[in-house]
Amino acid sequence: MRYIVGYTADARGAEAIKLALALGGGLTGGGEDTHLDLAMILPEHTPFSATYPGGDHGYRSIIAEQVDAWAAEALELVPAGTSARAVVRSAASEAEGLDDLARESGAGLIVIGGRQGKLAARMGPGSVATALLHSASTPVAMAPVGDGGAIPHGLERVTAFVGTRPGALAVVETAAVAARRRDARLRIVSLLGQDGGDDAQLSARRTELQDHVATVVGEAGIHAETVVAEGRNIEEAVQALPWQRDEVAVVGSSRLAHRRRLFLGATAQRMLRTLTVPLVVVPRDHQPPAPTGA
């Protein structure tokens, strides 16, 4: 499977590579079925695509040397045994460049680093992540900067969040493919916020969620742990779940998204502020590729 890694020459870029390697099984080498495109997206108005007023003045060679150095640094972070290349292109925005590259190459995932928020180990998307999470046509995985959310030894569990609206099956199938690829455990979770309901209403809602999860799991033809997580609100429900370091969460885009496009809904945005693990967001109507050998 091909991964597009949005690389920047800082901690955020290094975390994105680590996450791609963990998802692809190449963290310690041996990711034979994994290929990483380490993508560096430059502004369109650079010496690579236009001439500055007054002539080049050597800018082209200076920037080319710097980009070559960044590319070498990025490739050094990929262990032997995993296929990787550095890709440099110009685009109107980094998000547009990454999404275009993913579509052109047939990549299954765009991987980016997150911008650490005010609370330790909490994801706060920067401008690139925000743009991708509201427009990409390929699933997007985001890793927080720093120890919080990093996968140290490889993927051990995939947790998919599903609601009762259309699109749950695509999320579950995407999570199941990721879990099978890495021989990881699969957990399917629905969230129940207890605000605004009496005991009878909460009991009925709990039963509805349990039945819905069971139906989706049955339609997907998979075996998974199923959980209804409860809290006074969505944030507390997410926090109440047991999490482990070697884990990734998967959510679907909002029903407001155009077909095969992302649009991060209000619930997912609230989850994003609480999650302590990397997050994968799946476009509406996404069809995950079958794992190699499946």
Secondary structure, DSSP 8 states (H G I E B T S, - for coil): -EEEEE--SSHHHHHHHHHHHHHHT-TTS--TT-EEEEEEEEESSSTTT---TT--TTHHHHHHHHHHHHHHHHHHTS-TTSEEEEEEEEESSHHHHHHHHHHHHT-SEEEEE-EE-SSTT-EE--HHHHHHHTT-SS-EEEE-SSSTT--SS---EEEEE--SSTTHHHHHHHHHHHHHHTT-EEEEEEEEE-TT--HHHHHHHHHHHHHHHHHHHHHHT---EEEEEEESSHHHHHHHS---SSEEEEEE--TTS-TT-----HHHHHHHTT--S-EEEE-TT------TT-
